[in-house]
Amino acid sequence: MNADSVTEPQAPSAPDEATTDTVDENTADATTDATAESSSDEDSAETSEGADAPAEEGGSTTRRRLEEEGDVAADYLEELLDIADIDGDIDIEVRAGRTHLSIVSDGDNAPLEALVGRDGAVLDALQELVRLAVLASTDTRSRLVLDINGYRGDRASVLQRLAEEAVTRARDTRDAVALKPMSAYERKIVHDAIAELGMISESEGEGASRHVVVSLPEQ
């Protein structure tokens, strides 16, 4: 993937206030947490970053837009990987009205693991940068999902287990159970898992402290 000459990707300009309000996932530090909580609760069933929402426009038009979004995002990621001298292939897939990009490697995974970071914090920050790059290039707000070496799938399995354990504790103690803070994307996965188990959950807290609380349904 290394090229003889690579132009350093231009950092996308910061979005204005109207677009900043729509940023709805936690990034590597608390500076973006204020924007992560959008005007509509991002981990609600209707607007969550964790759910694959249906396309809002005509099918062919939407698919072309999402394919363009994927191309822009892939170009941006390729240049970043070249600059960092990290090998990785980028796969693009459009499904359920959203663009999914995945960086994978057949060789040493350590450099890519560094791009995931602890609890996916670096991955979330990188995803947000890619979304901003798409916004700067297309003037369209993106809801793309970025994955690295299958981290999000593995993490979803962990979150499913956490949700099941929290439900068990709530049923045994008859008290609410609070989980540790996590991103909007991960909170939605937990909300869905808890709902499937017949329990109630809601998000509490602000910014980087926002977390899921599990409770018994009202009798």
N, C-alpha and C positions, 0 to 999 in steps of 0.2 A: 503493500500500500504506500510505501515511501515514494516520493516523486523527486525528480532532480531539482525542481524549483517549485516552492509552495508559497503562495501568498497568504500572509497571516490574516485570519478571518477578522473582519471588522466587528468590534463589540457593538451589539445592537444598542441603539439609543434607548434611554429609559422611557417607558410608556408614560403618557400623561395620566392625570388623576383618574379619569374615567376608565382607562384600561387597567390601571393598577388595582382598582377595586375588584377586578375579576380574577386576580391571581389567587389560587385557592389551594396551594400545597405548601407545607413548610419546607424551607431550604436549609442549607447547612448551618446557618446561624439565625439568631432571633431578629435580624434586621428586616427580614421579609415577612415575619409573622403577622404584622399588622395588615398586610395586604392579603395574607393567606385566608383570612376570614372574610369572604366576599359578602355582598349585600344580601344574598340568599344563602342560607346555611349550606355550605359546600358538601357536607356529609349527610344531607337529607336524602331521602329516597329519590326525590325528583331531580336534583341538580348535582349529585355527588360526582367527584372525580373518580371514584372507584367503580362506577357503573358504566357500562357501554351503552350510551344513550343512542336512540335511533337517529338517523339523519333528519335534519330540519328542512332540507331543501329537496328539489327533485333529484331522483336517483343518479342519473348520469352527470348532472351538474355537480352534485355533491362529491361524487367519486373523483371527478377531474380535479376538484379543489383539494381533496384530501391527497390525491397522488402528487399534485404540485407541492403541497405542504411537506409530504414525505421526501421529495427530491431536494427541497431547500434545506430541510433538517439534516438529511444525509450528507449534503455537501459541506454544511457547517461542521458536522461531526468529523468528517474525513479530514478536514484541515486541522481541527483541534488534535486529532490523533497523530497526524503527521508531525505537527509542531512538538507534541509531547514524545514523539518517537515510540509510540505504542502501536503494536500490530493488532488489528481486529477487522473483522468483516461486518458490514452493516446490512441487516435484513429489514425490508420494509413490507408491511402488510396493512391493508385497509380492511377493517371488519367492524360491523355494528356501528357505523357512522363515526369511526375514530381511526386515526393513523397510529400504528404501533411500529416502533423502531427497536431493533435489538442489536447490540454489539456483541459479537461472539468471537472466540479465538480457539484455534485448534492447538495452539502451543502453550507457552507459559501464561497462566491466568493471573499471576500476581499483579502485573501492571493494571489489568482491567479491574481486579478486586479493589485496587486503590481508588478507582473511580466510583466504586459503590460506597465505600466508607462505612463507618459504624452505623448500624441500623438504617443503612441506605441514605444517610444524610447527604453525602456527596452526589449520589445518583439523583436525588431530588433536586439539588441545586443545579446540576448539569441539565436535567430535564427542563427546568425553568429557563435557563439560558437558551436552550434550543427553541423553546416556545417564543421567547422574545426575538430570536433571530428570524423566526417565521413571521412574526408580527411586523418586524422592520422591513422584511422583503415583500410581503404580500398585503400588508395592511389588514390582515385578518387574524383575529384572535384564535389561537390554536389550543386544542385539548388533547394533543398527542401524548402518547405514553412511551417513555423510554425505558428499556430494560437492558441489563448487562449480564451476559452469561446465565440467563434464567433466574436471576435473583428474585424478581417479583413473584414468580411462581413458587419458589421455595419459601419466600416470606409469607405468601398467602396461606401455605400449609401450616406454618408456625402460628399465624394469627387465628386460623381456624381452631387449633388446639387451645390457644389462649382463651378464645371465646367459650369453648366447651368447658374449660376448667372454671371460668368465671361463673358460668351458668350453674354448674354443680355447687360451687361455694354459696351462691345466692340462694339456691334451693335449700341447701343444708342449714344455713344460718338464718334464713328468712330476712336477711339484710342486704342492702345495696352493696355492690362490689365495684370499686374503682380500678380501672386498668391504668397503666403508665401512659404518659403523653405519647402521641404518635401523629403522623401526618394525616391530612384529610383523606388521602387515598387509602391509607391503612384503616382509618376509622370507619370508612364506609364498608370495607370488607368485614370488619368486626360487627358492625350494625347488621349487615345482611345475615351473617352466621348466627347471631343471637336471635334475630327474628325467626329464622328457620327452626330454632330450638324452642320457640314459643315464649320467649322472654321479652322484656322491654329494655331498651337502651337509649341513652341520650348523650350528647356531648356537653361537657362542662369545662369551665376554665377559659382562659384567654391566651392567644398567641402560642408560644412554645409549650405552655402548660395545658393546652386543650387535650382532654382525654375522654374516654368512654366510661360511662357508669351503667352497670347492669342492675336491673331490679326486677322484682316479681310483678306479674300483671295484677292489676287491681281486681279484687274479687267482687 
